[in-house]
C-alpha cells in the first residue's frame, strides 16, 4: 500500500506541473510542453497497447494476468488512462453497486441503476427508508458515490434521484424525487 501512496504523490506532482505549465506566459514554451506531454502519452499508450495485446495472445494465462491487472489499483488506472481496460464502464459501475447493496439494505435502502448516459453520467435512484440513522441519505449517497468512483473513475458524474435534503425528512430516509448531481 505504501507504493500506491507514493505513486499518488507522484501523480499529484505531475498534475501540479501540468497546471503550472498551462499558466506559462510564453505561448511557444507552453505549446512545446503540451506537445511533449501529448507525444509521451501517445508513445506510452501505443507501447502499452502492444504489450497488453502480446499478453492476451498468450491465451488463458495471458487473460488471467490481464484480469489480475483489472483488480490492481495501479494497473487498472493505467489501463483506464489508455482506454485499454477490458471491463467496460457500465459493468464496473454495476459491480460497484452490487458491492454496496448489502450495506444499503442493512440501512433500509437500496439503489436502482437507471443507466449510463452518452456523456458519461451515471443515473441512479436511491430507494427505501432508514429510521435508525439521522444522516442516512448522506451516508448512503456517499457510500454509493465512493464505490462507483473507485471502480469507474472514468465516469463523468453521478446523478441521483430520490435524494431528499435531511431537513425535509427530519433525517429519516428518502422521499421526494430530486435529482442531485455529484461533484466530480
C-alpha positions in Angstrom: 0.0 0.0 0.0 3.0 2.3 0.6 3.9 2.2 -3.1 0.4 3.2 -4.1 0.6 6.1 -1.7 3.9 7.2 -3.2 2.5 6.8 -6.7 -0.4 9.0 -5.8 2.0 11.7 -4.6 3.9 11.5 -7.9 0.7 11.7 -9.9 -0.4 14.7 -7.9 3.0 16.3 -8.6 2.6 15.6 -12.3 -0.8 17.2 -12.3 0.6 20.2 -10.4 3.4 20.6 -13.0 0.9 20.4 -15.9 -1.2 23.1 -14.2 1.9 25.3 -13.8 2.9 24.7 -17.4 -0.6 25.8 -18.5 0.0 29.1 -16.8 3.3 30.0 -18.5 3.2 33.4 -20.2 5.2 32.3 -23.3 2.7 30.6 -25.6 5.5 28.9 -27.6 7.0 27.3 -24.5 3.5 26.3 -23.3 2.8 24.8 -26.7 6.1 22.8 -26.7 5.4 21.4 -23.2 1.8 20.4 -24.3 3.2 18.8 -27.4 5.8 16.9 -25.4 3.2 15.6 -22.9 0.9 14.6 -25.7 3.7 12.8 -27.5 4.8 10.9 -24.4 1.2 9.8 -23.7 0.7 8.7 -27.3 4.1 6.8 -27.3 3.4 5.1 -23.9 -0.2 4.3 -25.0 0.9 2.6 -28.2 3.6 0.6 -26.3 1.2 -0.4 -23.6 -1.4 -1.5 -26.1 1.1 -3.7 -27.9 2.2 -5.2 -24.5 -1.4 -5.9 -23.5 -2.1 -7.4 -26.9 1.0 -9.7 -26.6 -0.1 -10.8 -23.2 -3.6 -11.5 -24.5 -2.1 -13.6 -27.3 -0.7 -16.0 -24.7 -4.2 -17.4 -24.2 -5.6 -18.4 -20.9 -2.5 -17.5 -18.8 -2.4 -14.1 -20.5 -6.1 -13.4 -20.0 -5.7 -14.4 -16.3 -2.9 -11.9 -16.0 -4.9 -9.1 -17.6 -7.8 -10.0 -15.3 -5.5 -9.6 -12.3 -4.4 -6.2 -13.6 -8.1 -5.1 -13.6 -8.1 -5.8 -9.8 -4.9 -4.0 -9.1 -5.4 -0.2 -8.4 -2.2 0.9 -10.2 -2.5 -1.4 -13.2 -6.2 -0.8 -13.6 -5.8 3.0 -13.5 -3.1 2.7 -16.2 -5.4 0.6 -18.4 -8.2 3.2 -17.9 -5.9 6.1 -18.8 -5.0 4.5 -22.2 -8.5 3.1 -22.8 -7.3 -0.5 -22.6 -9.4 -1.6 -19.6 -11.1 -4.9 -20.7 -14.1 -4.3 -18.4 -16.5 -1.6 -19.8 -17.6 1.3 -17.6 -21.1 0.1 -17.2 -20.0 -3.3 -15.9 -17.7 -1.7 -13.4 -20.5 0.6 -12.2 -22.9 -2.4 -11.8 -20.2 -4.3 -9.8 -19.7 -1.3 -7.6 -23.4 -1.1 -6.9 -23.6 -4.8 -6.1 -20.7 -4.3 -3.6 -22.7 -1.6 -1.7 -26.1 -3.2 -1.8 -25.7 -5.2 1.4 -24.7 -2.0 3.3 -27.6 -0.2 1.7 -30.1 -2.9 2.6 -28.8 -3.0 6.2 -29.8 0.6 6.4 -33.2 0.2 4.9 -32.3 1.4 1.5 -31.3 0.3 -2.0 -30.1 1.7 -5.2 -31.5 1.2 -8.7 -29.3 1.6 -11.7 -31.1 3.7 -14.3 -28.3 3.9 -16.9 -25.1 5.4 -18.2 -25.7 8.4 -20.4 -23.7 9.1 -23.5 -22.0 12.0 -21.7 -20.6 9.5 -19.1 -23.0 10.4 -16.3 -24.3 7.5 -14.2 -28.1 7.8 -13.4 -29.3 6.1 -10.2 -32.3 6.1 -7.9 -31.9 5.7 -4.2 -34.8 3.8 -2.6 -36.1 3.0 0.8 -36.2 4.3 4.3 -33.8 4.4 7.2 -35.3 5.2 10.5 -32.3 4.5 12.7 -29.6 6.9 11.4 -30.2 10.7 11.2 -27.8 11.2 8.3 -29.0 8.2 6.2 -29.3 10.0 2.9 -25.9 11.5 3.1 -24.3 8.2 4.3 -25.9 6.1 1.6 -25.2 8.6 -1.1 -21.5 8.9 -0.1 -21.1 5.1 0.1 -22.6 4.7 -3.4 -20.5 7.5 -4.9 -17.3 6.3 -3.3 -17.8 2.7 -4.7 -18.6 4.0 -8.2 -15.7 6.4 -8.4 -13.3 3.7 -7.1 -14.5 1.2 -9.7 -15.0 3.6 -12.5 -13.1 6.8 -12.2 -13.7 7.5 -15.8 -17.4 8.3 -15.2 -18.2 12.0 -15.8 -20.6 12.3 -12.9 -23.3 10.6 -10.8 -26.9 11.9 -10.8 -29.1 10.5 -8.0 -32.8 10.6 -7.9 -34.7 10.0 -4.6 -32.3 12.1 -2.6 -34.0 14.5 -0.1 -32.4 17.1 2.0 -32.2 15.9 5.5 -34.2 18.8 6.9 -37.1 17.9 4.7 -37.4 14.4 6.2 -36.2 15.1 9.8 -33.2 12.9 8.9 -35.2 9.8 8.0 -34.8 8.2 4.7 -35.8 9.2 1.2 -38.9 10.7 -0.2 -39.4 13.2 -3.0 -37.5 12.7 -6.2 -35.0 15.5 -6.6 -32.0 14.9 -8.9 -28.7 15.7 -7.2 -25.6 15.8 -9.3 -22.4 14.7 -7.5 -19.3 16.8 -7.7 -16.6 15.2 -9.7 
